[in-house]
Amino acid sequence: MKPEYSEKYEQFGLNVVYYRKRKKLTQLQLAELVDIDRSHISAIELGKVGVSFDVMFRICEVLDITPKELFDFRD
Protein backbone atom coordinates (compact mmCIF):
# COMPACT_ATOMS: atom_id res chain seq x y z
CA MET A 1 0.00 0.00 0.00
CA LYS A 2 1.32 3.40 -0.92
CA PRO A 3 1.58 5.78 2.04
CA GLU A 4 -0.44 8.46 0.26
CA TYR A 5 -3.45 6.12 0.25
CA SER A 6 -3.28 5.04 3.89
CA GLU A 7 -6.01 7.50 4.89
CA LYS A 8 -8.35 6.02 2.26
CA TYR A 9 -7.68 2.50 3.56
CA GLU A 10 -8.45 3.71 7.09
CA GLN A 11 -11.70 5.36 5.95
CA PHE A 12 -12.72 2.18 4.14
CA GLY A 13 -11.97 0.21 7.31
CA LEU A 14 -14.04 2.57 9.43
CA ASN A 15 -16.98 1.99 7.09
CA VAL A 16 -16.59 -1.77 7.50
CA VAL A 17 -16.65 -1.27 11.29
CA TYR A 18 -19.71 0.99 11.07
CA TYR A 19 -21.77 -1.42 8.97
CA ARG A 20 -20.59 -4.47 10.93
CA LYS A 21 -21.69 -2.90 14.21
CA ARG A 22 -24.96 -1.78 12.62
CA LYS A 23 -25.65 -5.48 11.93
CA LYS A 24 -24.59 -6.29 15.52
CA LEU A 25 -21.83 -8.63 14.37
CA THR A 26 -18.48 -9.25 16.02
CA GLN A 27 -15.32 -9.39 13.95
CA LEU A 28 -15.30 -13.15 14.40
CA GLN A 29 -18.91 -13.50 13.21
CA LEU A 30 -18.26 -11.35 10.15
CA ALA A 31 -15.06 -13.25 9.38
CA GLU A 32 -16.87 -16.59 9.56
CA LEU A 33 -19.69 -15.36 7.31
CA VAL A 34 -17.21 -13.94 4.79
CA ASP A 35 -15.00 -17.04 5.10
CA ILE A 36 -11.78 -15.26 6.05
CA ASP A 37 -9.72 -15.14 9.23
CA ARG A 38 -10.73 -12.77 12.03
CA SER A 39 -7.26 -11.21 11.95
CA HIS A 40 -7.86 -10.29 8.30
CA ILE A 41 -11.11 -8.52 9.22
CA SER A 42 -9.21 -6.68 11.95
CA ALA A 43 -6.50 -5.62 9.50
CA ILE A 44 -9.13 -4.41 7.02
CA GLU A 45 -10.92 -2.41 9.70
CA LEU A 46 -7.64 -0.84 10.83
CA GLY A 47 -6.75 0.09 7.26
CA LYS A 48 -3.62 -2.06 7.31
CA VAL A 49 -4.46 -4.13 4.21
CA GLY A 50 -6.46 -3.81 1.04
CA VAL A 51 -9.20 -6.21 0.06
CA SER A 52 -9.83 -8.16 -3.09
CA PHE A 53 -13.06 -7.56 -4.96
CA ASP A 54 -14.18 -11.06 -3.95
CA VAL A 55 -13.80 -10.28 -0.25
CA MET A 56 -15.36 -6.85 -0.63
CA PHE A 57 -18.38 -8.30 -2.44
CA ARG A 58 -18.81 -10.98 0.24
CA ILE A 59 -18.59 -8.36 2.99
CA CYS A 60 -21.27 -6.33 1.20
CA GLU A 61 -23.53 -9.37 0.85
CA VAL A 62 -23.21 -10.23 4.54
CA LEU A 63 -23.74 -6.62 5.66
CA ASP A 64 -26.60 -6.03 3.17
CA ILE A 65 -24.93 -2.98 1.66
CA THR A 66 -23.61 -1.94 -1.74
CA PRO A 67 -19.91 -1.53 -2.51
CA LYS A 68 -20.59 2.17 -2.99
CA GLU A 69 -21.57 2.43 0.66
CA LEU A 70 -18.14 1.18 1.70
CA PHE A 71 -16.58 3.95 -0.38
CA ASP A 72 -18.80 6.79 0.87
CA PHE A 73 -16.14 8.32 3.09
CA ARG A 74 -17.25 10.70 5.80
CA ASP A 75 -15.28 13.88 6.48
PASEBA-1860 file (N, C-alpha, C; in nm, 3 decimals):
! residues 75
1> MKPEYSEK> 0.086/-0.118/0.000/0.000/0.000/0.000/0.090/0.124/0.000 ~ 0.057/0.215/-0.087/0.132/0.340/-0.092/0.091/0.429/0.025 ~ 0.188/0.494/0.088/0.158/0.578/0.204/0.054/0.686/0.177 ~ 0.051/0.738/0.056/-0.044/0.846/0.026/-0.189/0.797/0.025 ~ -0.208/0.666/0.023/-0.345/0.612/0.025/-0.385/0.556/0.161 ~ -0.298/0.565/0.259/-0.328/0.504/0.389/-0.455/0.562/0.452 ~ -0.479/0.690/0.434/-0.601/0.750/0.489/-0.727/0.690/0.425 ~ -0.720/0.663/0.296/-0.835/0.602/0.226/-0.861/0.461/0.278
9> YEQFGLNV> -0.754/0.385/0.301/-0.768/0.250/0.356/-0.832/0.256/0.495 ~ -0.789/0.354/0.575/-0.845/0.371/0.709/-0.993/0.409/0.702 ~ -1.029/0.497/0.610/-1.170/0.536/0.595/-1.254/0.417/0.550 ~ -1.202/0.339/0.458/-1.272/0.218/0.414/-1.293/0.126/0.534 ~ -1.187/0.107/0.612/-1.197/0.021/0.731/-1.299/0.071/0.831 ~ -1.305/0.200/0.851/-1.404/0.257/0.943/-1.546/0.230/0.894 ~ -1.565/0.232/0.763/-1.698/0.199/0.709/-1.732/0.053/0.734 ~ -1.634/-0.036/0.720/-1.659/-0.177/0.750/-1.701/-0.191/0.897
17> VYYRKRKK> -1.630/-0.124/0.986/-1.665/-0.127/1.129/-1.807/-0.077/1.150 ~ -1.839/0.038/1.090/-1.971/0.099/1.107/-2.082/0.003/1.066 ~ -2.070/-0.054/0.946/-2.177/-0.142/0.897/-2.178/-0.276/0.970 ~ -2.063/-0.323/1.015/-2.059/-0.447/1.093/-2.131/-0.427/1.226 ~ -2.104/-0.316/1.292/-2.169/-0.290/1.421/-2.318/-0.263/1.402 ~ -2.354/-0.202/1.291/-2.496/-0.178/1.262/-2.572/-0.310/1.253 ~ -2.504/-0.414/1.202/-2.565/-0.548/1.193/-2.547/-0.628/1.322 ~ -2.483/-0.565/1.422/-2.459/-0.629/1.552/-2.378/-0.758/1.538
25> LTQLQLAE> -2.272/-0.750/1.458/-2.183/-0.863/1.437/-2.048/-0.834/1.501 ~ -1.985/-0.937/1.556/-1.848/-0.925/1.602/-1.756/-0.944/1.482 ~ -1.628/-0.913/1.502/-1.532/-0.939/1.395/-1.529/-1.087/1.361 ~ -1.535/-1.171/1.463/-1.530/-1.315/1.440/-1.652/-1.361/1.360 ~ -1.770/-1.312/1.394/-1.891/-1.350/1.321/-1.882/-1.307/1.175 ~ -1.838/-1.183/1.152/-1.826/-1.135/1.015/-1.723/-1.219/0.939 ~ -1.611/-1.245/1.003/-1.506/-1.325/0.938/-1.558/-1.462/0.898 ~ -1.632/-1.526/0.987/-1.687/-1.659/0.956/-1.785/-1.652/0.840
33> LVDIDRSH> -1.870/-1.550/0.838/-1.969/-1.536/0.731/-1.904/-1.504/0.597 ~ -1.792/-1.431/0.601/-1.721/-1.394/0.479/-1.622/-1.503/0.438 ~ -1.593/-1.592/0.532/-1.500/-1.704/0.510/-1.355/-1.656/0.499 ~ -1.318/-1.567/0.590/-1.178/-1.526/0.605/-1.144/-1.527/0.753 ~ -1.018/-1.513/0.784/-0.972/-1.514/0.923/-1.010/-1.385/0.995 ~ -1.036/-1.395/1.125/-1.073/-1.277/1.203/-0.962/-1.172/1.199 ~ -0.837/-1.216/1.199/-0.726/-1.121/1.195/-0.725/-1.041/1.064 ~ -0.776/-1.102/0.957/-0.786/-1.029/0.830/-0.894/-0.921/0.839
41> ISAIELGK> -1.007/-0.954/0.901/-1.111/-0.852/0.922/-1.054/-0.737/1.005 ~ -0.982/-0.771/1.110/-0.921/-0.668/1.195/-0.828/-0.579/1.114 ~ -0.743/-0.639/1.032/-0.650/-0.562/0.950/-0.722/-0.473/0.850 ~ -0.832/-0.522/0.794/-0.913/-0.441/0.702/-0.971/-0.321/0.776 ~ -1.029/-0.349/0.893/-1.092/-0.241/0.970/-0.992/-0.137/1.017 ~ -0.868/-0.177/1.040/-0.764/-0.084/1.083/-0.696/-0.014/0.965 ~ -0.733/-0.052/0.843/-0.675/0.009/0.726/-0.533/-0.036/0.699 ~ -0.497/-0.154/0.747/-0.362/-0.206/0.731/-0.343/-0.284/0.601
49> VGVSFDVM> -0.452/-0.334/0.545/-0.446/-0.413/0.421/-0.559/-0.372/0.328 ~ -0.540/-0.399/0.201/-0.646/-0.381/0.104/-0.727/-0.509/0.094 ~ -0.836/-0.502/0.023/-0.920/-0.621/0.006/-0.937/-0.651/-0.142 ~ -0.952/-0.777/-0.172/-0.983/-0.816/-0.309/-1.129/-0.783/-0.336 ~ -1.165/-0.778/-0.462/-1.306/-0.756/-0.496/-1.392/-0.869/-0.440 ~ -1.341/-0.992/-0.446/-1.418/-1.106/-0.395/-1.454/-1.087/-0.249 ~ -1.355/-1.048/-0.168/-1.380/-1.028/-0.025/-1.473/-0.910/-0.004 ~ -1.450/-0.803/-0.078/-1.536/-0.685/-0.063/-1.682/-0.719/-0.097
57> FRICEVLD> -1.702/-0.794/-0.206/-1.838/-0.830/-0.244/-1.903/-0.920/-0.139 ~ -1.826/-1.011/-0.081/-1.881/-1.098/0.024/-1.916/-1.017/0.149 ~ -1.830/-0.923/0.185/-1.859/-0.836/0.299/-1.989/-0.761/0.274 ~ -2.005/-0.707/0.154/-2.127/-0.633/0.120/-2.251/-0.723/0.128 ~ -2.240/-0.845/0.079/-2.353/-0.937/0.085/-2.393/-0.964/0.230 ~ -2.294/-0.992/0.314/-2.321/-1.023/0.454/-2.380/-0.902/0.527 ~ -2.329/-0.783/0.497/-2.374/-0.662/0.566/-2.496/-0.597/0.500 ~ -2.544/-0.656/0.391/-2.660/-0.603/0.317/-2.639/-0.458/0.275
65> ITPKELFD> -2.524/-0.432/0.215/-2.493/-0.298/0.166/-2.436/-0.311/0.025 ~ -2.422/-0.197/-0.041/-2.361/-0.194/-0.174/-2.212/-0.158/-0.159 ~ -2.130/-0.195/-0.256/-1.991/-0.153/-0.251/-1.976/-0.001/-0.241 ~ -2.065/0.070/-0.305/-2.059/0.217/-0.299/-2.064/0.266/-0.155 ~ -2.146/0.200/-0.073/-2.157/0.243/0.066/-2.024/0.230/0.141 ~ -1.944/0.132/0.105/-1.814/0.118/0.170/-1.718/0.228/0.127 ~ -1.746/0.289/0.013/-1.658/0.395/-0.038/-1.715/0.535/-0.016 ~ -1.827/0.547/0.051/-1.880/0.679/0.087/-1.809/0.724/0.213
73> FRD> -1.695/0.791/0.196/-1.614/0.832/0.309/-1.670/0.958/0.373 ~ -1.677/0.955/0.504/-1.725/1.070/0.580/-1.608/1.163/0.608 ~ -1.635/1.291/0.616/-1.528/1.388/0.648/-1.512/1.405/0.796
END
